Structure formats: structure tokens, C-alpha cells
Amino acid sequence: MIYVATIVITQAILVSWAALRPVFGVSYAFSNYAMICLGINALANPSNKQAFAIFNLFFTFTIFHDFLCWFAYLPRYSHFDHTELFMISISIVSTAIKPCQAAILWREAAKYGVNVSISSFNEMFKLDERAYHGDSGMTSKSSAPQNCGEYKSMSRKDANPLS
């Protein structure tokens, strides 16, 4: 987990510096801060494989998102001052090291038992069928409540004991 902690801390520092002047817009800072929060969540509960897998997936997503932000703001680069260009260079460094960090994260995930195949993600994020269909687990006849929700027809005489 020391690798994960190092990656989260370095990305937090780099993204914080780059977000001082958000030249890439709010979505760049927001997606990277969300990635950092997911990383902190994965570090807080290292036995939760699903949190670790979500962090890895979102971390990989932010690589592509960062590139999209770069291309969206590419025409405006000539209008930036030196401070904004410095922030852009920090963002470039942050994104340039992300593929290496993502490879380290996926290797660490495999060490902690997170299977990184597509079928394992399908199984990991699959809804519990019983919860989805409303089955409480009481499927046998002996344990099912009797007359639950049924209305017994009664005559008026049976319904009113005073008459």
C-alpha cells in the first residue's frame, strides 16, 4: 500500500499546484480531486477490493480526461502568461507520470487479490440478484410466512363480535 499512498500524495500535490490557476477549467481540477478522494478511500480501507478497483479505474480515466482538457485548451496557449504556462507544465508532468503510476496501481491490485480481467469486473460490480428481485432469502415453504397479505373473506356477523 506504500505505492498507492505515494501515488495519491504526489498526485494531490501536483493537482493542487495545477489548480491554483485552473487553466484547464474546473473539470480538470474536479476530476483529479475526485480521483484523490477515491485514493484516500482505498487507503482507508485496504481490504475493500471494490474501492481499490474503482480507484484504479477512475485513475485510468483521468489520464484520458487530462488529455482531452489539454486539447480543448490548446488554441488558447498563446494567450497564457508565464504563471499559467508553469501550471500547464506541472499538469503535463502530472499526466505524463500517470500511465506509469497506473501500471504500478494495477500491479498492486493484483498483489492484493483484485483480478484485473474484464470478467472479474463484471462479477465484482454485479448486483446481488436476490436483493434486486426482492427475495429475502426465505424461499422454502416451511419458513415462508403464511397468509401474508391475504384477505380472508368474513361475513358481517364474524367481523362484528358485538352483534
KERO-162952 format. One record per residue: residue number from 1; residue in three letters; x negated, y, z of N, C-alpha, C in turn. Coordinates in steps of 0.02 Angstrom, whole numbers, plus 50000, padded with zeros to 5 digits. Layout:
N
rec num:NUM&residuo:ALA&n_east:X&n_north:Y&n_up:Z&ca_east:X&ca_north:Y&ca_up:Z&c_east:X&c_north:Y&c_up:Z
...
This chain:
163
rec num:1&residuo:MET&n_east:49959&n_north:49940&n_up:50000&ca_east:50000&ca_north:50000&ca_up:50000&c_east:49957&c_north:50063&c_up:50000
rec num:2&residuo:ILE&n_east:49893&n_north:50056&n_up:50012&ca_east:49850&ca_north:50115&ca_up:50012&c_east:49847&c_north:50147&c_up:49943
rec num:3&residuo:TYR&n_east:49851&n_north:50105&n_up:49890&ca_east:49852&ca_north:50132&ca_up:49822&c_east:49915&c_north:50173&c_up:49811
rec num:4&residuo:VAL&n_east:49971&n_north:50147&n_up:49834&ca_east:50034&ca_north:50182&ca_up:49825&c_east:50033&c_north:50248&c_up:49862
rec num:5&residuo:ALA&n_east:50008&n_north:50248&n_up:49923&ca_east:50004&ca_north:50309&ca_up:49963&c_east:49958&c_north:50360&c_up:49929
rec num:6&residuo:THR&n_east:49902&n_north:50338&n_up:49902&ca_east:49856&ca_north:50383&ca_up:49867&c_east:49889&c_north:50413&c_up:49805
rec num:7&residuo:ILE&n_east:49925&n_north:50372&n_up:49768&ca_east:49958&ca_north:50397&ca_up:49707&c_east:50012&c_north:50447&c_up:49725
rec num:8&residuo:VAL&n_east:50051&n_north:50433&n_up:49776&ca_east:50105&ca_north:50479&ca_up:49795&c_east:50075&c_north:50545&c_up:49819
rec num:9&residuo:ILE&n_east:50022&n_north:50542&n_up:49859&ca_east:49991&ca_north:50604&ca_up:49884&c_east:49960&c_north:50645&c_up:49828
rec num:10&residuo:THR&n_east:49922&n_north:50613&n_up:49783&ca_east:49891&ca_north:50651&ca_up:49728&c_east:49943&c_north:50681&c_up:49683
rec num:11&residuo:GLN&n_east:49996&n_north:50644&n_up:49667&ca_east:50048&ca_north:50673&ca_up:49625&c_east:50085&c_north:50729&c_up:49661
rec num:12&residuo:ALA&n_east:50094&n_north:50723&n_up:49726&ca_east:50127&ca_north:50776&ca_up:49763&c_east:50086&c_north:50840&c_up:49762
rec num:13&residuo:ILE&n_east:50020&n_north:50833&n_up:49770&ca_east:49977&ca_north:50892&ca_up:49768&c_east:49976&c_north:50923&c_up:49699
rec num:14&residuo:LEU&n_east:49968&n_north:50882&n_up:49648&ca_east:49964&ca_north:50909&ca_up:49580&c_east:50030&c_north:50940&c_up:49558
rec num:15&residuo:VAL&n_east:50085&n_north:50908&n_up:49575&ca_east:50151&ca_north:50935&ca_up:49556&c_east:50165&c_north:50998&c_up:49595
rec num:16&residuo:SER&n_east:50145&n_north:51001&n_up:49657&ca_east:50155&ca_north:51063&ca_up:49696&c_east:50117&c_north:51121&c_up:49666
rec num:17&residuo:TRP&n_east:50056&n_north:51109&n_up:49645&ca_east:50018&ca_north:51163&ca_up:49612&c_east:50050&c_north:51183&c_up:49547
rec num:18&residuo:ALA&n_east:50072&n_north:51134&n_up:49508&ca_east:50102&ca_north:51150&ca_up:49443&c_east:50169&c_north:51184&c_up:49450
rec num:19&residuo:ALA&n_east:50204&n_north:51171&n_up:49505&ca_east:50271&ca_north:51200&ca_up:49515&c_east:50268&c_north:51271&c_up:49543
rec num:20&residuo:LEU&n_east:50209&n_north:51295&n_up:49560&ca_east:50204&ca_north:51364&ca_up:49585&c_east:50228&c_north:51413&c_up:49532
rec num:21&residuo:ARG&n_east:50211&n_north:51400&n_up:49470&ca_east:50237&ca_north:51439&ca_up:49414&c_east:50268&c_north:51389&c_up:49366
rec num:22&residuo:PRO&n_east:50332&n_north:51377&n_up:49371&ca_east:50362&ca_north:51323&ca_up:49331&c_east:50366&c_north:51340&c_up:49257
rec num:23&residuo:VAL&n_east:50310&n_north:51333&n_up:49223&ca_east:50308&ca_north:51349&ca_up:49151&c_east:50344&c_north:51295&c_up:49111
rec num:24&residuo:PHE&n_east:50353&n_north:51237&n_up:49139&ca_east:50389&ca_north:51184&ca_up:49103&c_east:50462&c_north:51180&c_up:49122
rec num:25&residuo:GLY&n_east:50486&n_north:51227&n_up:49159&ca_east:50556&ca_north:51228&ca_up:49179&c_east:50567&c_north:51191&c_up:49244
rec num:26&residuo:VAL&n_east:50628&n_north:51194&n_up:49265&ca_east:50647&ca_north:51164&ca_up:49329&c_east:50649&c_north:51088&c_up:49325
rec num:27&residuo:SER&n_east:50666&n_north:51061&n_up:49266&ca_east:50672&ca_north:50988&ca_up:49261&c_east:50605&c_north:50953&c_up:49272
rec num:28&residuo:TYR&n_east:50550&n_north:50985&n_up:49252&ca_east:50484&ca_north:50955&ca_up:49264&c_east:50471&c_north:50948&c_up:49339
rec num:29&residuo:ALA&n_east:50481&n_north:51003&n_up:49375&ca_east:50469&ca_north:51001&ca_up:49447&c_east:50519&c_north:50955&c_up:49482
rec num:30&residuo:PHE&n_east:50582&n_north:50958&n_up:49461&ca_east:50633&ca_north:50918&ca_up:49494&c_east:50620&c_north:50843&c_up:49485
rec num:31&residuo:SER&n_east:50606&n_north:50822&n_up:49424&ca_east:50596&ca_north:50750&ca_up:49412&c_east:50533&c_north:50725&c_up:49448
rec num:32&residuo:ASN&n_east:50481&n_north:50766&n_up:49450&ca_east:50421&ca_north:50744&ca_up:49485&c_east:50429&c_north:50745&c_up:49560
rec num:33&residuo:TYR&n_east:50466&n_north:50793&n_up:49587&ca_east:50480&ca_north:50793&ca_up:49659&c_east:50524&c_north:50733&c_up:49677
rec num:34&residuo:ALA&n_east:50572&n_north:50716&n_up:49635&ca_east:50614&ca_north:50658&ca_up:49647&c_east:50571&c_north:50594&c_up:49647
rec num:35&residuo:MET&n_east:50523&n_north:50592&n_up:49601&ca_east:50477&ca_north:50535&ca_up:49598&c_east:50437&c_north:50530&c_up:49663
rec num:36&residuo:ILE&n_east:50415&n_north:50586&n_up:49689&ca_east:50377&ca_north:50587&ca_up:49751&c_east:50421&c_north:50564&c_up:49810
rec num:37&residuo:CYS&n_east:50483&n_north:50586&n_up:49811&ca_east:50529&ca_north:50564&ca_up:49865&c_east:50542&c_north:50489&c_up:49861
rec num:38&residuo:LEU&n_east:50549&n_north:50462&n_up:49801&ca_east:50557&ca_north:50390&ca_up:49794&c_east:50495&c_north:50353&c_up:49817
rec num:39&residuo:GLY&n_east:50437&n_north:50382&n_up:49804&ca_east:50374&ca_north:50352&ca_up:49827&c_east:50370&c_north:50352&c_up:49903
rec num:40&residuo:ILE&n_east:50391&n_north:50405&n_up:49934&ca_east:50391&ca_north:50408&ca_up:50007&c_east:50440&c_north:50357&c_up:50035
rec num:41&residuo:ASN&n_east:50497&n_north:50348&n_up:50002&ca_east:50545&ca_north:50298&ca_up:50023&c_east:50516&c_north:50228&c_up:50017
rec num:42&residuo:ALA&n_east:50480&n_north:50215&n_up:49963&ca_east:50448&ca_north:50149&ca_up:49954&c_east:50394&c_north:50138&c_up:50006
rec num:43&residuo:LEU&n_east:50358&n_north:50191&n_up:50024&ca_east:50307&ca_north:50184&ca_up:50076&c_east:50337&c_north:50174&c_up:50145
rec num:44&residuo:ALA&n_east:50394&n_north:50205&n_up:50158&ca_east:50426&ca_north:50199&ca_up:50223&c_east:50451&c_north:50129&c_up:50237
rec num:45&residuo:ASN&n_east:50471&n_north:50094&n_up:50185&ca_east:50497&ca_north:50026&ca_up:50193&c_east:50462&c_north:49981&c_up:50142
rec num:46&residuo:PRO&n_east:50400&n_north:49960&n_up:50155&ca_east:50363&ca_north:49921&ca_up:50106&c_east:50391&c_north:49852&c_up:50092
rec num:47&residuo:SER&n_east:50434&n_north:49826&n_up:50135&ca_east:50462&ca_north:49760&ca_up:50122&c_east:50521&c_north:49763&c_up:50074
rec num:48&residuo:ASN&n_east:50547&n_north:49823&n_up:50059&ca_east:50603&ca_north:49831&ca_up:50014&c_east:50578&c_north:49830&c_up:49942
rec num:49&residuo:LYS&n_east:50586&n_north:49772&n_up:49910&ca_east:50561&ca_north:49765&ca_up:49841&c_east:50600&c_north:49808&c_up:49792
rec num:50&residuo:GLN&n_east:50664&n_north:49818&n_up:49805&ca_east:50705&ca_north:49857&ca_up:49760&c_east:50683&c_north:49930&c_up:49760
rec num:51&residuo:ALA&n_east:50667&n_north:49958&n_up:49819&ca_east:50643&ca_north:50027&ca_up:49823&c_east:50577&c_north:50034&c_up:49787
rec num:52&residuo:PHE&n_east:50534&n_north:49984&n_up:49793&ca_east:50469&ca_north:49986&ca_up:49760&c_east:50478&c_north:49982&c_up:49684
rec num:53&residuo:ALA&n_east:50524&n_north:49940&n_up:49661&ca_east:50535&ca_north:49934&ca_up:49589&c_east:50567&c_north:49997&c_up:49561
rec num:54&residuo:ILE&n_east:50613&n_north:50028&n_up:49597&ca_east:50644&ca_north:50091&ca_up:49574&c_east:50591&c_north:50146&c_up:49570
rec num:55&residuo:PHE&n_east:50547&n_north:50149&n_up:49619&ca_east:50493&ca_north:50199&ca_up:49617&c_east:50448&c_north:50187&c_up:49556
rec num:56&residuo:ASN&n_east:50431&n_north:50125&n_up:49543&ca_east:50388&ca_north:50110&ca_up:49485&c_east:50422&c_north:50129&c_up:49419
rec num:57&residuo:LEU&n_east:50486&n_north:50112&n_up:49414&ca_east:50523&ca_north:50130&ca_up:49353&c_east:50528&c_north:50205&c_up:49344
rec num:58&residuo:PHE&n_east:50544&n_north:50240&n_up:49398&ca_east:50551&ca_north:50313&ca_up:49393&c_east:50484&c_north:50346&c_up:49380
rec num:59&residuo:PHE&n_east:50431&n_north:50319&n_up:49409&ca_east:50363&ca_north:50345&ca_up:49397&c_east:50346&c_north:50339&c_up:49323
rec num:60&residuo:THR&n_east:50362&n_north:50281&n_up:49294&ca_east:50350&ca_north:50271&ca_up:49222&c_east:50393&c_north:50319&c_up:49181
rec num:61&residuo:PHE&n_east:50455&n_north:50330&n_up:49202&ca_east:50499&ca_north:50377&ca_up:49167&c_east:50471&c_north:50447&c_up:49167
rec num:62&residuo:THR&n_east:50441&n_north:50469&n_up:49222&ca_east:50415&ca_north:50537&ca_up:49225&c_east:50357&c_north:50548&c_up:49176
rec num:63&residuo:ILE&n_east:50322&n_north:50496&n_up:49157&ca_east:50269&ca_north:50504&ca_up:49106&c_east:50300&c_north:50529&c_up:49041
rec num:64&residuo:PHE&n_east:50353&n_north:50496&n_up:49019&ca_east:50386&ca_north:50516&ca_up:48957&c_east:50420&c_north:50584&c_up:48965
rec num:65&residuo:HIS&n_east:50448&n_north:50596&n_up:49022&ca_east:50481&ca_north:50661&ca_up:49034&c_east:50431&c_north:50718&c_up:49032
rec num:66&residuo:ASP&n_east:50372&n_north:50707&n_up:49060&ca_east:50320&ca_north:50759&ca_up:49058&c_east:50300&c_north:50775&c_up:48987
rec num:67&residuo:PHE&n_east:50293&n_north:50724&n_up:48946&ca_east:50275&ca_north:50736&ca_up:48875&c_east:50331&c_north:50775&c_up:48840
rec num:68&residuo:LEU&n_east:50393&n_north:50758&n_up:48855&ca_east:50449&ca_north:50796&ca_up:48825&c_east:50448&c_north:50869&c_up:48846
rec num:69&residuo:CYS&n_east:50432&n_north:50882&n_up:48909&ca_east:50427&ca_north:50951&ca_up:48933&c_east:50370&c_north:50988&c_up:48897
rec num:70&residuo:TRP&n_east:50315&n_north:50954&n_up:48886&ca_east:50259&ca_north:50985&ca_up:48851&c_east:50280&c_north:51006&c_up:48781
rec num:71&residuo:PHE&n_east:50314&n_north:50960&n_up:48745&ca_east:50333&ca_north:50975&ca_up:48676&c_east:50388&c_north:51028&c_up:48673
rec num:72&residuo:ALA&n_east:50431&n_north:51030&n_up:48723&ca_east:50484&ca_north:51081&ca_up:48724&c_east:50456&c_north:51151&c_up:48733
rec num:73&residuo:TYR&n_east:50403&n_north:51157&n_up:48771&ca_east:50374&ca_north:51223&ca_up:48785&c_east:50312&c_north:51238&c_up:48743
rec num:74&residuo:LEU&n_east:50295&n_north:51194&n_up:48696&ca_east:50236&ca_north:51203&ca_up:48654&c_east:50237&c_north:51268&c_up:48614
rec num:75&residuo:PRO&n_east:50293&n_north:51290&n_up:48585&ca_east:50292&ca_north:51353&ca_up:48547&c_east:50278&c_north:51415&c_up:48590
rec num:76&residuo:ARG&n_east:50289&n_north:51411&n_up:48655&ca_east:50279&ca_north:51469&ca_up:48699&c_east:50209&c_north:51474&c_up:48727
rec num:77&residuo:TYR&n_east:50165&n_north:51427&n_up:48712&ca_east:50098&ca_north:51427&ca_up:48742&c_east:50058&c_north:51490&c_up:48726
rec num:78&residuo:SER&n_east:50068&n_north:51519&n_up:48669&ca_east:50029&ca_north:51579&ca_up:48652&c_east:50049&c_north:51640&c_up:48694
rec num:79&residuo:HIS&n_east:50106&n_north:51638&n_up:48725&ca_east:50130&ca_north:51694&ca_up:48766&c_east:50113&c_north:51687&c_up:48840
rec num:80&residuo:PHE&n_east:50080&n_north:51633&n_up:48859&ca_east:50064&ca_north:51621&ca_up:48930&c_east:50002&c_north:51660&c_up:48950
rec num:81&residuo:ASP&n_east:50001&n_north:51681&n_up:49014&ca_east:49941&ca_north:51714&ca_up:49040&c_east:49893&c_north:51660&c_up:49068
rec num:82&residuo:HIS&n_east:49838&n_north:51682&n_up:49097&ca_east:49787&ca_north:51636&ca_up:49121&c_east:49811&c_north:51592&c_up:49178
rec num:83&residuo:THR&n_east:49851&n_north:51620&n_up:49222&ca_east:49877&ca_north:51581&ca_up:49279&c_east:49923&c_north:51525&c_up:49254
rec num:84&residuo:GLU&n_east:49966&n_north:51542&n_up:49207&ca_east:50011&ca_north:51491&ca_up:49180&c_east:49972&c_north:51437&c_up:49142
rec num:85&residuo:LEU&n_east:49920&n_north:51457&n_up:49107&ca_east:49879&ca_north:51407&ca_up:49072&c_east:49843&c_north:51362&c_up:49122
rec num:86&residuo:PHE&n_east:49823&n_north:51390&n_up:49179&ca_east:49792&ca_north:51350&ca_up:49231&c_east:49843&c_north:51299&c_up:49258
rec num:87&residuo:MET&n_east:49905&n_north:51320&n_up:49269&ca_east:49957&ca_north:51274&ca_up:49293&c_east:49971&c_north:51220&c_up:49241
rec num:88&residuo:ILE&n_east:49969&n_north:51240&n_up:49177&ca_east:49979&ca_north:51190&ca_up:49124&c_east:49923&c_north:51139&c_up:49125
rec num:89&residuo:SER&n_east:49861&n_north:51162&n_up:49135&ca_east:49805&ca_north:51115&ca_up:49137&c_east:49811&c_north:51067&c_up:49196
rec num:90&residuo:ILE&n_east:49835&n_north:51091&n_up:49252&ca_east:49847&ca_north:51046&ca_up:49309&c_east:49901&c_north:50995&c_up:49292
rec num:91&residuo:SER&n_east:49954&n_north:51018&n_up:49258&ca_east:50007&ca_north:50972&ca_up:49237&c_east:49981&c_north:50921&c_up:49188
rec num:92&residuo:ILE&n_east:49936&n_north:50942&n_up:49144&ca_east:49907&ca_north:50895&ca_up:49095&c_east:49865&c_north:50843&c_up:49132
rec num:93&residuo:VAL&n_east:49827&n_north:50864&n_up:49181&ca_east:49787&ca_north:50816&ca_up:49220&c_east:49833&c_north:50768&c_up:49257
rec num:94&residuo:SER&n_east:49886&n_north:50795&n_up:49286&ca_east:49934&ca_north:50754&ca_up:49322&c_east:49965&c_north:50701&c_up:49277
rec num:95&residuo:THR&n_east:49984&n_north:50721&n_up:49217&ca_east:50016&ca_north:50673&ca_up:49172&c_east:49964&c_north:50627&c_up:49140
rec num:96&residuo:ALA&n_east:49904&n_north:50651&n_up:49129&ca_east:49852&ca_north:50610&ca_up:49098&c_east:49832&c_north:50551&c_up:49142
rec num:97&residuo:ILE&n_east:49834&n_north:50560&n_up:49208&ca_east:49815&ca_north:50505&ca_up:49251&c_east:49875&c_north:50460&c_up:49269
rec num:98&residuo:LYS&n_east:49935&n_north:50480&n_up:49250&ca_east:49994&ca_north:50440&ca_up:49267&c_east:49994&c_north:50370&c_up:49236
rec num:99&residuo:PRO&n_east:49975&n_north:50361&n_up:49172&ca_east:49975&ca_north:50292&ca_up:49146&c_east:49929&c_north:50245&c_up:49185
rec num:100&residuo:CYS&n_east:49871&n_north:50271&n_up:49205&ca_east:49825&ca_north:50230&ca_up:49246&c_east:49857&c_north:50214&c_up:49314
rec num:101&residuo:GLN&n_east:49888&n_north:50265&n_up:49343&ca_east:49921&ca_north:50255&ca_up:49407&c_east:49980&c_north:50207&c_up:49400
rec num:102&residuo:ALA&n_east:50016&n_north:50211&n_up:49345&ca_east:50073&ca_north:50166&ca_up:49334&c_east:50049&c_north:50094&c_up:49329
rec num:103&residuo:ALA&n_east:49993&n_north:50083&n_up:49294&ca_east:49965&ca_north:50016&ca_up:49290&c_east:49946&c_north:49990&c_up:49359
rec num:104&residuo:ILE&n_east:49917&n_north:50033&n_up:49400&ca_east:49900&ca_north:50013&ca_up:49469&c_east:49963&c_north:49997&c_up:49509
rec num:105&residuo:LEU&n_east:50015&n_north:50038&n_up:49500&ca_east:50078&ca_north:50025&ca_up:49536&c_east:50109&c_north:49959&c_up:49516
rec num:106&residuo:TRP&n_east:50110&n_north:49943&n_up:49452&ca_east:50139&ca_north:49880&ca_up:49430&c_east:50098&c_north:49821&c_up:49455
rec num:107&residuo:ARG&n_east:50032&n_north:49829&n_up:49458&ca_east:49989&ca_north:49775&ca_up:49485&c_east:50003&c_north:49766&c_up:49560
rec num:108&residuo:GLU&n_east:50010&n_north:49822&n_up:49596&ca_east:50026&ca_north:49818&ca_up:49667&c_east:50095&c_north:49787&c_up:49677
rec num:109&residuo:ALA&n_east:50142&n_north:49803&n_up:49633&ca_east:50209&ca_north:49774&ca_up:49639&c_east:50206&c_north:49698&c_up:49632
rec num:110&residuo:ALA&n_east:50164&n_north:49674&n_up:49586&ca_east:50157&ca_north:49602&ca_up:49578&c_east:50126&c_north:49570&c_up:49640
rec num:111&residuo:LYS&n_east:50080&n_north:49605&n_up:49672&ca_east:50050&ca_north:49579&ca_up:49734&c_east:50101&c_north:49571&c_up:49790
rec num:112&residuo:TYR&n_east:50149&n_north:49618&n_up:49793&ca_east:50199&ca_north:49616&ca_up:49846&c_east:50260&c_north:49575&c_up:49828
rec num:113&residuo:GLY&n_east:50257&n_north:49539&n_up:49773&ca_east:50310&ca_north:49494&ca_up:49756&c_east:50364&c_north:49522&c_up:49710
rec num:114&residuo:VAL&n_east:50354&n_north:49581&n_up:49682&ca_east:50402&ca_north:49608&ca_up:49635&c_east:50385&c_north:49581&c_up:49567
rec num:115&residuo:ASN&n_east:50429&n_north:49539&n_up:49540&ca_east:50419&ca_north:49512&ca_up:49474&c_east:50436&c_north:49566&c_up:49423
rec num:116&residuo:VAL&n_east:50391&n_north:49579&n_up:49377&ca_east:50400&ca_north:49636&ca_up:49332&c_east:50427&c_north:49617&c_up:49264
rec num:117&residuo:SER&n_east:50457&n_north:49558&n_up:49258&ca_east:50488&ca_north:49540&ca_up:49194&c_east:50557&c_north:49570&c_up:49190
rec num:118&residuo:ILE&n_east:50582&n_north:49575&n_up:49129&ca_east:50649&ca_north:49605&ca_up:49118&c_east:50703&c_north:49564&c_up:49153
rec num:119&residuo:SER&n_east:50698&n_north:49499&n_up:49151&ca_east:50749&ca_north:49457&ca_up:49183&c_east:50750&c_north:49468&c_up:49259
rec num:120&residuo:SER&n_east:50692&n_north:49481&n_up:49288&ca_east:50692&ca_north:49493&ca_up:49361&c_east:50726&c_north:49558&c_up:49379
rec num:121&residuo:PHE&n_east:50719&n_north:49610&n_up:49336&ca_east:50754&ca_north:49672&ca_up:49349&c_east:50829&c_north:49663&c_up:49342
rec num:122&residuo:ASN&n_east:50849&n_north:49622&n_up:49294&ca_east:50920&ca_north:49607&ca_up:49285&c_east:50947&c_north:49573&c_up:49348
rec num:123&residuo:GLU&n_east:50909&n_north:49527&n_up:49375&ca_east:50931&ca_north:49492&ca_up:49436&c_east:50928&c_north:49538&c_up:49497
rec num:124&residuo:MET&n_east:50878&n_north:49582&n_up:49500&ca_east:50869&ca_north:49624&ca_up:49559&c_east:50925&c_north:49677&c_up:49564
rec num:125&residuo:PHE&n_east:50945&n_north:49704&n_up:49507&ca_east:50994&ca_north:49758&ca_up:49508&c_east:51065&c_north:49734&c_up:49493
rec num:126&residuo:LYS&n_east:51074&n_north:49669&n_up:49491&ca_east:51140&ca_north:49641&ca_up:49477&c_east:51184&c_north:49647&c_up:49538
rec num:127&residuo:LEU&n_east:51246&n_north:49665&n_up:49527&ca_east:51292&ca_north:49672&ca_up:49583&c_east:51309&c_north:49603&c_up:49611
rec num:128&residuo:ASP&n_east:51321&n_north:49602&n_up:49674&ca_east:51344&ca_north:49540&ca_up:49705&c_east:51414&c_north:49525&c_up:49679
rec num:129&residuo:GLU&n_east:51421&n_north:49468&n_up:49648&ca_east:51484&ca_north:49451&ca_up:49615&c_east:51541&c_north:49446&c_up:49666
rec num:130&residuo:ARG&n_east:51527&n_north:49420&n_up:49724&ca_east:51581&ca_north:49414&ca_up:49773&c_east:51605&c_north:49482&c_up:49795
rec num:131&residuo:ALA&n_east:51560&n_north:49529&n_up:49805&ca_east:51580&ca_north:49596&ca_up:49827&c_east:51617&c_north:49632&c_up:49771
rec num:132&residuo:TYR&n_east:51595&n_north:49620&n_up:49710&ca_east:51626&ca_north:49653&ca_up:49653&c_east:51697&c_north:49629&c_up:49642
rec num:133&residuo:HIS&n_east:51709&n_north:49565&n_up:49652&ca_east:51775&ca_north:49537&ca_up:49641&c_east:51818&c_north:49538&c_up:49703
rec num:134&residuo:GLY&n_east:51792&n_north:49562&n_up:49758&ca_east:51832&ca_north:49569&ca_up:49819&c_east:51839&c_north:49505&c_up:49858
rec num:135&residuo:ASP&n_east:51799&n_north:49455&n_up:49845&ca_east:51802&ca_north:49392&ca_up:49882&c_east:51766&c_north:49402&c_up:49948
rec num:136&residuo:SER&n_east:51799&n_north:49388&n_up:50002&ca_east:51768&ca_north:49398&ca_up:50068&c_east:51729&c_north:49337&c_up:50090
rec num:137&residuo:GLY&n_east:51727&n_north:49286&n_up:50050&ca_east:51690&ca_north:49226&ca_up:50069&c_east:51735&c_north:49172&c_up:50096
rec num:138&residuo:MET&n_east:51799&n_north:49187&n_up:50109&ca_east:51846&ca_north:49137&ca_up:50135&c_east:51884&c_north:49108&c_up:50076
rec num:139&residuo:THR&n_east:51856&n_north:49056&n_up:50047&ca_east:51886&ca_north:49028&ca_up:49987&c_east:51921&c_north:48962&c_up:50001
rec num:140&residuo:SER&n_east:51906&n_north:48929&n_up:50056&ca_east:51938&ca_north:48865&ca_up:50069&c_east:52009&c_north:48877&c_up:50096
rec num:141&residuo:LYS&n_east:52051&n_north:48827&n_up:50086&ca_east:52121&ca_north:48834&ca_up:50108&c_east:52126&c_north:48837&c_up:50184
rec num:142&residuo:SER&n_east:52082&n_north:48802&n_up:50219&ca_east:52089&ca_north:48799&ca_up:50292&c_east:52071&c_north:48865&c_up:50326
rec num:143&residuo:SER&n_east:52026&n_north:48903&n_up:50296&ca_east:52006&ca_north:48965&ca_up:50329&c_east:52043&c_north:49026&c_up:50302
rec num:144&residuo:ALA&n_east:52083&n_north:49018&n_up:50251&ca_east:52119&ca_north:49075&ca_up:50223&c_east:52179&c_north:49090&c_up:50267
rec num:145&residuo:PRO&n_east:52192&n_north:49154&n_up:50279&ca_east:52250&ca_north:49171&ca_up:50321&c_east:52315&c_north:49151&c_up:50286
rec num:146&residuo:GLN&n_east:52360&n_north:49124&n_up:50325&ca_east:52424&ca_north:49101&ca_up:50297&c_east:52474&c_north:49158&c_up:50297
rec num:147&residuo:ASN&n_east:52516&n_north:49160&n_up:50247&ca_east:52570&ca_north:49208&ca_up:50239&c_east:52545&c_north:49280&c_up:50240
rec num:148&residuo:CYS&n_east:52485&n_north:49290&n_up:50220&ca_east:52457&ca_north:49358&ca_up:50221&c_east:52489&c_north:49398&c_up:50164
rec num:149&residuo:GLY&n_east:52525&n_north:49449&n_up:50181&ca_east:52555&ca_north:49492&ca_up:50131&c_east:52621&c_north:49467&c_up:50103
rec num:150&residuo:GLU&n_east:52643&n_north:49410&n_up:50126&ca_east:52706&ca_north:49383&ca_up:50101&c_east:52764&c_north:49413&c_up:50142
rec num:151&residuo:TYR&n_east:52821&n_north:49422&n_up:50109&ca_east:52880&ca_north:49447&ca_up:50143&c_east:52929&c_north:49390&c_up:50148
rec num:152&residuo:LYS&n_east:52946&n_north:49372&n_up:50209&ca_east:52995&ca_north:49319&ca_up:50218&c_east:53064&c_north:49351&c_up:50215
rec num:153&residuo:SER&n_east:53105&n_north:49322&n_up:50175&ca_east:53173&ca_north:49349&ca_up:50171&c_east:53211&c_north:49327&c_up:50234
rec num:154&residuo:MET&n_east:53241&n_north:49374&n_up:50264&ca_east:53279&ca_north:49360&ca_up:50325&c_east:53350&c_north:49388&c_up:50316
rec num:155&residuo:SER&n_east:53395&n_north:49355&n_up:50345&ca_east:53463&ca_north:49382&ca_up:50343&c_east:53468&c_north:49439&c_up:50393
rec num:156&residuo:ARG&n_east:53520&n_north:49479&n_up:50387&ca_east:53529&ca_north:49536&ca_up:50433&c_east:53536&c_north:49511&c_up:50504
rec num:157&residuo:LYS&n_east:53566&n_north:49455&n_up:50512&ca_east:53576&ca_north:49428&ca_up:50579&c_east:53509&c_north:49411&c_up:50612
rec num:158&residuo:ASP&n_east:53462&n_north:49384&n_up:50573&ca_east:53396&ca_north:49367&ca_up:50600&c_east:53354&c_north:49429&c_up:50612
rec num:159&residuo:ALA&n_east:53366&n_north:49481&n_up:50573&ca_east:53325&ca_north:49541&ca_up:50578&c_east:53343&c_north:49582&c_up:50639
rec num:160&residuo:ASN&n_east:53406&n_north:49582&n_up:50660&ca_east:53427&ca_north:49622&ca_up:50717&c_east:53446&c_north:49576&c_up:50774
rec num:161&residuo:PRO&n_east:53404&n_north:49570&n_up:50825&ca_east:53419&ca_north:49523&ca_up:50879&c_east:53476&c_north:49546&c_up:50923
rec num:162&residuo:LEU&n_east:53496&n_north:49610&n_up:50921&ca_east:53550&ca_north:49634&ca_up:50965&c_east:53619&c_north:49618&c_up:50939
rec num:163&residuo:SER&n_east:53625&n_north:49599&n_up:50878&ca_east:53692&ca_north:49587&ca_up:50852&c_east:53716&c_north:49516&c_up:50862
